[in-house]
Amino acid sequence: MKPYLLLTLFLFSHVIIAQQTSKNITLIFKKSNYHFDEISGFKRMNSLVNFSEYNSYREKYLTINNKDKNDTLLLNITSDKIFLIHNWKELNKSSRVILYNNDVVEIDYDNGFPNFKIQNRVVKSFDINLESQLNLSFPIDNFVFFQTHKRSRTTQEEKAYRMELDQFIQKTKTALDELLIADKISRETYDIQLNYITFYTLNTDPKTNFSDYKSDLHKEELIWIKPYRYFLELYVKNEFKLKTFEKELKDFELKTAKNKTQKKDISLQYEDNENSFNLIEKSTIFTAKAKEYLLYVYLNRIAKSDSNKLSTYSAIFKKYSNDTQLIESFENAFLVNIEALKQNTSEVILYDEQKKATTLSAIIEANKGKTIYIDFWASWCAPCRAAFPSSRQLHEEFKDRELVFLYLSTDANFEAWKKANEFENLTENSYIIINPKTSEYLKKLAIDFIPRYVLINSDGAIANPKAAGPDSEKIKEELNSLLK
């Protein structure tokens, strides 16, 4: 056989093998403004759609651009299936579905909620859109209740909530059992839906005694289900003797019942994340996958609390995980390799989106003769991002004045900041702070909570360390006074 023919056959065989081993799922999101509408001023910080692959705790979020036209996403996967969750606008509702390699799925919003259609195979009638068909809505948990009512539940309301939880899980179990008997739902969908709802309920019930569920720690096959992963976290929180430390905050501003501002010294308790990481590593009660997940959770918490030893804990985590993509992504996101810059005390070190470094003092010096309005924010801070429309409006109102708007993020995660920065269209004078915990300048400003606004006068000095937000009339008065 001629050499070129052998080469052709060799290349062709490798193409066939690659096609056979390549795994993907196609998602077609039909044109809709569903994701882009804000409900009651609430703006979601996380993606509405996320998924985990089988036997993996990695949660991946999808960015959907289907406001003006259909958006098709190709998910490249390594396992044979994923568990996908599409949250609704209502905070207690979501659609949950198992999707398999080579699936082609269309999602429309014609009925006011996400509706799934699997195009390449026949499915049982309740394997998709189960929640909307049965009108399954989780009871409003304590967090959402507080967000809505700006207060905690009373004792009577807490009792009613627990009864509602019990009724919800019983109703759901009965409905799932009836569907399984009638052969309207597959056993796999039945199992994952039941486990999802069971662990969600355990996690949200304030009376759950986690020591009663120690045997569930060995259900490693459930690691791809988010409520199970959160169950593992709560088990550590409730059953381990975790160290905490106290931090005092001076002149902390609190809102009174009459919406007035009152300054008060407060003390807050924080978990010692390094100690918790070490306790989990030494523990023998978890499966290998569960321990790896929990170590990863606390590695992220250490990163966000700006530990001096992040590279040390990252090295320990590598002993328990062979997921090189995950580790590389983590180290890039949290800038593990620049710990020296993070410990700088004399300057406020800043990165732009291209990771080009500068300092706050250099920016102030370059803008001498101008007033600077600094907005301290973060990608995870809902009030910070809710103020951006007002900030843009204020920017437009003062665009012809000697005023610089400077956006400084306290994010620990560079990639999260970059994504939010692009989403909010902060195209200039926007940076992430590399050393928010160690900078003496920021310590003097006491940037403990955000959003926070600071005014710098034309001489480069601090004119007001606690300036008004962009949505107030007071800031306009302050700016006009400084710009005279």
N, C-alpha and C positions, 0 to 999 in steps of 0.2 A: 504493500500500500504506500502511496506517495506521501512524503512528509507533510505537504500542505493539506492533504485530505485528513490525515491523522490530527493535525492541529485544529481543523474545522470541527471534526467530531468531538474533540476534547472540549473546545469552547462551547459547542452546542449542548453537550451533556451538563456542563457547569451552569449554563443558563436555565436548563430544565430543573436541576437540583435547587437552584436559587429560587425559582418560582414556587417549587414545592415547599421549601422551608420558610419562605416569606409569609408573614402573618399580618393581616390587617383587617380593619373594620371601617366601612364607609358610612359616615353620618351626613345626611342631607337636611339641613335646617331651612325650612321654607321661610320665605320673606315674611317678616313680622317685626313690629316695634315692641314686642313683649319684653325683651331684655332691657330695653332702653327707657321704658316708662318708670318714673319714680312714684311710689305709693306713699301718701301721707308724709312727704318729705324724707322718706327713708331711702337711702342710697346704699345698695349692696356693695361691700368692699370685696367680697369673694365672688368668683365665677358662679353662675347659676348651675353649671354642669361640671361634674367631676366623675372620675372613675378610678377603680383599682383593679389590677390584674389578679387572677387567681394565684394564691400562695404568695401574695405580695402585700406589704403595708404601704407602699408608695401611692400617694394620692395625687392624681394629676388633674389640673384644672384646664378647662377649655375656654378659649376666647372666641366668641361667636360674632360674626359681622354680617348679620342678615337683616339689617334694618331696611336696606334699599333693594336687596336682591337675595336670592337663595345663596346659602353658604355651604359648601361641601368640604368636610374635613375627613382626611384619611388618617386613621389611628394605626400606627405601626406598633404591634404588640409582640411579646415574646412567649406568652402562654397561649392557651387555646380559647380563653374566654375572659370577659371582664364583667364587673358589676358596676353599672352606670347609674348615677343619681342626677336627676334634673329637678332642682328646687323650683317651687312655684313662687309667685309673688307673695302669697300668704305664707308667713314664716313657719307655720306648722304643717305644711304640705309639701310632698315631693313625689315624683314618679321614680320607681326603681325597677331596673330590668337587667337580666343577664343577657349578654350578647356574645356571639361566638365568632371565631375566625371566619373571614369571608362574608360576614353579614353585611347587607346593604340596608340601611335604616333611614326612613324619612320621618321627620318630626315637624308637625304643623301645629298651629295654635288657633284653629278655626273655632274651637269651642271654649276659648278663654283660658285654656291651660295646655301644656304640652301633650300631644297625642302621637304615640309611636306606631309606625307601620313597618314591619319587616318584609322586605320585598323578595328575598331570595329563598325563603322557606316557609312552610306552613307551621304555625304555632298554635298552641291551645289558647282558647279565647281569653283566659285570664293570666297568661304568662306575660302579657304587656298591658299597660293601662289599668292595672289592678286597682290602684288607689282611686282613680277618678270613677271607675265603674262601681266600686263599693262605697264611694264617698268616705274614704278613710282619712280622717284628719286627727293628727296627734293633739291631745289636750295642750293648751298653752302652758309651757313650762315657766318656772319662776323667773328665768332670765328675760324671756320675752314679756312676761307680765310686768316686770319692773321697767322695761324699756317703754312699754305702752302707758302704764299708769304712774310712773315716776315714784313708785313706792313698793314696798314688799307686801306680800299677802298677809292678811290678818289670820289669827288662829283658826277662825271659822272657815275662811277661804282656803286655807291650807288643807283642812280636813275634807272640804268639798273637792279639792283638786285630787287628793289621794283616792277618793271614791271614783272620780272620773277616770283616773288612770286604770284602776281595777276593772271598771266597766268596759273601757276601751280595749284592753288586752283580751278580755273574755269574749267580747263581741267579735274581735278580729280572729281569734282562734276558732270560734264556731264557724265563721264565714269561710275560713281557709279549709277547715275539715270538710265542710259541705261541698266545696269546689273540688277537693281531691277525690272524694267518693264519687262525684258526678263526672270525673275525668275531664274537668274543665281547666285544670292547672297541672303542670308537670310536678313530679316529686321534688326536683331540684329547685324550682321557683318557690314551691311551698316551703321547703326547708329554709331557704335564705330569707324569705319574707318573714317567716315566724321568728327566726333568730334575730333579724334586724329589729323587729318590734319588741321582742322580749328584752333584749339588752338595752334598747332605747328606754324602755320603761324602767328597768332597774337603775339606769343611770340618772334618770330625772326624778325618781321617787326619793324624797328626802329621808324616808324611813328605811331605806335599803341597808341591811346589815351585810357588808361585803364578805365577812368571814364565812357566811353561810354558803358562799358560792366559790369556795376554793377549788373545787373539782373542775369548774369551768375554765380555770387557768390553762388546762391541758388541751383545750379545743383549738389546736393550732390551725386546723383547716378553716377557721372562721376569721383569720387575720385580715382577709380582704374586705371584711364588713366593718364599716366605720364605727357603729355603736359598740362592737366587740373590742375594737382597739381602745376606745374611750373607757370601756369597762376595765381594761388592764390598767390604764392610768389612774382611775378612781380607786382601784384596789390598792395600788401603791400609796396613794394619798391617805386612804382610810386605815390601812392595816400596817403600814410601816411607821416606825418612829422617826419622822423626818425632822431635821433641824430647821429652825427658823431664826431670823434675825429681825431686829426692830430698827425702823428708820423714822426719825422725827422730821417733820416739815414745819417750818416757821411761816406764819402769816399766810396760811393756805386759804384761798378764797372759796367760800361755800355759798350756795344759793339758798336763801331763806324761803319760807312758805309764800311770802309776798314778792318773790322774785327779786329781792334785793341782795346785794353782795355783802357778805360778812367775813372778816378775816379771823382765822383761828389757828392755833398751833395744834397739829394732829400727829398721831403716831401710827405707823402702818407696819404690819407683819409681812415679811417676805420669806419664801422658802429658800433654803440653802441648796441650790441646784447641784453644786459639785458634790455635796454630801449625799444627796439622793442618787446621783449617778453611781457613786461608789457602792452604796447599799444594794442597788439593783445588780451591779456587776458581781457582788459577792453572794447574792441570793441563789438558792438552788431550787426554788419552787416553780420557776417558769420554764417553758419549753424554749428551745434554742431560738425559734423565730420570734416568740413573745419577748424574750430578753433583748434580742437585737432591736426590736421595735422600740421598747422602752428606753434603751440606751440612746437611740436616735432622738427620741422625744426630748430627753434631758440634755443631749448634746446641743440641740437647737436652743433650749432654754439657757444653757451656759453661754452660747454665742450671743443671745439677745441681752443677757445681763452683763456682757462685755468682760468675760473672764480673762485674766492674765495668762491663763493656761489652756487656751482653746486648742492650740496645736497638740498639746499633751493629751487632752481628752479625745481629740480626733484620732490620734495614733492608737489609743486604747480601743476606740470603736472599730477600727480596722481589723482588730483581732477577731471580732464577732461577725463581720460582714465582708462578703466577697463581691458586693455590688459596686464595682469600680465606677460606674456611671453615677450612682447616687453619691458616692464619696466625692468625686470630682465636682459634681454640681454643688454640693454643700460647701466645699472649700472655696470654690469660685464665688458663691453667693455671699459668704461671710468673710471673704478676704482674709483667710487664715494665714496667708504668707506675709502679711504686713503688720505683724503685731507690734513692731517697734514704732510705727507711725501711730498706732492706736494708743500707745502709752505716752505720747507727746503731751507735755503739760503746759508748755509755754505758748503754743499756738492753737488755733482752731483749724485743724487740717480738713480740707474739703476735696472731694472728687467730683468731676463731672461725669457724664454718661460714658465717656471714652476712658475713664479712670485716669484722667489727667489731674494732677494734684495742684492745689493752690491753698491759700490761707485766707481767713476772714480779714486779718489785718491788711493783707495785700489788696483785697477788694475795697475795703474802706479807704485806704490810701489812694487807690486809683479813682475813687469817686469823691475826693475832697472837693468841697464847694457845692455838693449836692446832699439832700436829705435821703436817708436810707430807711426803708420800712421793712424790717426783717420778720418773716413769717416762719416760725418753727413748727414743723408738722411731721407726719409719718404716714406711710401707705395704709397702715392698719387703723388710723385715727379717723373715725367717722365724722366727728365734729369739725376736724381740721379740713377735711375734703368737702364737707357741706358748705364751708365758708368760701370756697374757691370762686363760685359765681359772683359773690359780692366783691371778692378781691379783683376779679377781672373788670367788673363795673367801675370800681374805684380807680383801677389802673387807667381805664379809658377816660375817666373824668379828669385825671391829673396828667394826661399823656404829654401835654405841652409845658409842664413845669419841671423844675430841676429835682425830680424825685425818682429814686431807684427802688423797685420792688425786688427784694432778695428772698428766695425760698430756700430754707435750710432744713433738710430732713434728718431726723434722729434715728431713722431706720438702722437696724443692725444688718439687715439683709439687702445687699446691694441690688440683686436682681428684682426683689419685690419693689424697691424704690424706683428702679429704672422703669419697670412696667407701669407703675402708678404715675410716674412723671410724664411718660408718653401719653397715657390715657387722659391726664388732666391738661395736656398740651402746654406744659411749662417749658417753653422753648428757650428761654434765656434767663440768666441769673438764678439758676436752680442747681443746687449741689446736695450731696449727702455728706454728713459730718462723720469723719472717720474716728474721732476721739471724743464723743459726747460725754463720756464718764470721767475723763482725766483732765480735760482742758480747764485750767484755772480761770480763764475768762468766763466760761460757761458756769463754773461753780459759783462764781461771784454773782452771776445773773440768776442762779438757782432755777435752771430750766428743768424742773422736776416733772411738770405736767404740761401737756400740749392740748389744744393749740395755745401758742404764746406769741406775743407780738412785741417787738422792741423797736424804738425809734432812735436813729443815729443822726445827730445834727451835721451841718455842713463842715464843722471843724473835725469831725470824726469821733466826737464824744457821745456817750449815751445820753440822750435827751429824756427818754422815758423807758425804763426797763420793763414796765408792764403797760404797754400802750393798749388802746381799745382795738377791738377786732374790726375787720373791714366792713361789717354790716351795720356799724353804729354811726350816728351823726357826730359823735364825740371825736372820732378819728379825723373827720374832715376839718373840724375846728383846730385840732392839734397840728395837722399838716399845714393848713393855711397860716397858722401862727409861725411855724418854723420856716415856711417858704417866703415869708415877707422879706 
